[in-house]
Amino acid sequence: MKQAALGARCWLAGAVIAGLVSAGTLGIGSTALGQDQSAATVKEVIFARKILMTTIGENMDELEAIIASGKIDVKHGAEHANLVSVMLLAFPHLFPPASNEWKPNVDKDPGSDTYAAPEVWTRFADFYQRTQDASKAAYDASQARNEEEFKKSVGELRTGCDGCHAIYQKKD
């Protein structure tokens, strides 16, 4: 049953993307189609993934607050978990090779410099799999039927996030 729901969610996401692409080709985005595609800089890609990760973190904080409250609202938590799941599916696609700009011991702009470890690119298959596994844990939390299932899945999600950050995120 969960596989069917995941398939339906993927189908819906594909339909939304197809609709946006159609709108763009019908004139809404026709100006952009003629523009130089190299205009998106590496710094902008890094900024985009920082925004996405910040939003994932905010939803993760909400999930953990729901659990810590002792009054677990599974339905409310499911909304946050679903958002995290979808965002994690997109996240690894914001790491093109050109964005491997980690430099140790330099002053960094927190908005546009990367904290992604070079291992993201040298071990990309593992990085990708970890994001997909975390997405699955978040999806499982979004489908939880009771408090125990919800807590278990959010715990698995936290473990996945922490494990990925330990390997693929620089702190300095």
C-alpha positions in Angstrom: 0.0 0.0 0.0 2.8 2.4 0.9 4.5 1.7 -2.5 1.3 2.7 -4.2 1.1 5.9 -2.3 4.7 6.7 -3.1 4.1 6.0 -6.7 1.0 8.2 -6.7 3.1 11.0 -5.0 5.8 10.6 -7.7 3.1 10.7 -10.4 1.6 13.9 -8.9 5.1 15.5 -8.7 5.7 14.6 -12.4 2.3 16.0 -13.4 3.1 19.3 -11.6 6.5 19.5 -13.3 4.9 18.6 -16.7 2.3 21.4 -16.2 5.0 23.9 -15.3 7.1 22.9 -18.4 4.0 23.2 -20.5 3.2 26.6 -19.2 6.7 27.7 -19.9 6.6 26.5 -23.5 3.3 28.1 -24.1 4.5 31.6 -23.4 4.8 32.2 -19.6 8.5 31.4 -19.7 9.2 32.0 -23.3 11.6 34.8 -22.5 13.6 32.6 -20.2 14.0 30.0 -22.9 16.0 32.4 -25.0 18.2 33.5 -22.2 21.8 32.3 -21.4 21.4 29.3 -19.2 24.9 29.8 -17.7 23.4 32.8 -15.8 22.8 30.5 -12.7 26.1 30.7 -10.9 27.7 28.1 -8.7 27.1 30.4 -5.7 23.4 30.5 -6.6 23.2 26.7 -6.6 24.9 26.6 -3.2 22.5 29.2 -1.9 19.5 27.2 -3.3 20.6 24.1 -1.5 21.2 26.1 1.7 17.7 27.4 1.6 16.3 23.9 0.9 18.3 22.4 3.8 17.2 25.2 6.1 13.6 24.5 5.3 14.2 20.8 5.9 15.8 21.6 9.2 12.8 23.8 10.2 10.4 21.0 9.5 12.6 18.5 11.3 12.6 20.8 14.3 8.8 20.9 14.2 8.7 17.0 14.0 10.9 16.8 17.1 8.9 19.4 19.0 5.8 17.4 18.3 7.4 14.3 19.8 8.9 16.3 22.7 5.5 17.8 23.6 4.2 14.4 24.7 1.0 15.2 22.9 1.8 13.7 19.5 -0.5 15.0 16.8 0.3 12.4 14.1 -1.8 14.2 11.5 0.0 17.5 12.0 3.3 15.7 12.1 2.5 13.9 8.8 2.3 17.3 7.0 5.8 18.2 8.1 7.2 14.7 7.4 5.8 14.7 3.9 7.4 18.1 3.2 10.8 16.7 4.4 10.4 13.6 2.3 9.7 15.5 -0.9 12.5 18.0 -0.2 15.0 15.3 0.4 14.2 13.7 -2.9 15.2 16.9 -4.6 18.2 17.8 -2.4 21.0 15.7 -3.9 20.3 17.2 -7.3 21.6 20.5 -6.1 25.2 19.2 -6.0 26.5 19.6 -9.6 30.3 18.8 -9.8 31.1 22.5 -10.3 29.7 23.3 -6.8 32.5 21.3 -5.1 34.1 24.5 -3.7 35.1 23.5 -0.2 38.2 25.3 1.0 39.4 24.8 4.6 40.7 27.6 6.8 39.2 30.5 4.9 36.6 33.0 5.8 33.3 31.8 4.4 30.2 33.7 3.5 27.5 31.6 5.2 25.0 32.4 2.4 27.0 31.5 -0.6 30.0 29.4 0.4 29.7 25.7 0.7 30.1 23.6 3.8 29.6 20.4 1.7 32.6 18.1 2.1 34.4 17.0 -1.0 33.3 13.5 -0.2 29.8 14.4 -1.5 31.3 14.2 -5.0 33.8 11.4 -4.5 31.2 9.2 -2.8 28.1 10.6 -4.5 26.3 7.3 -4.8 26.5 6.9 -1.0 25.4 10.5 -0.5 22.5 10.0 -2.9 21.4 6.8 -1.2 21.5 8.4 2.2 19.2 11.2 1.1 16.8 8.7 -0.4 16.8 6.6 2.8 16.1 9.7 4.9 13.3 10.6 2.5 11.8 7.1 3.0 12.0 7.5 6.8 10.2 10.9 6.5 7.6 9.4 4.1 7.1 6.5 6.6 6.5 9.1 9.4 4.0 10.9 7.1 2.1 7.6 6.7 2.2 6.6 10.4 -1.0 5.3 11.8 -0.2 5.9 15.4 2.2 7.6 17.8 4.7 4.7 18.1 5.1 4.4 14.3 5.5 8.2 14.0 8.1 8.3 16.8 10.0 5.4 15.3 10.1 6.9 11.8 11.1 10.4 13.0 13.9 8.7 15.0 15.1 6.9 11.9 15.0 10.2 10.0 17.1 12.0 12.7 19.6 9.2 12.6 19.8 9.4 8.8 20.3 13.2 8.9 22.9 13.0 11.6 24.8 10.2 9.8 24.8 12.1 6.5 25.9 15.4 8.2 28.8 13.6 10.0 30.3 12.4 6.7 29.2 15.1 4.2 29.1 18.4 6.0 32.1 20.5 7.1 31.8 22.4 10.3 34.6 25.1 10.1 
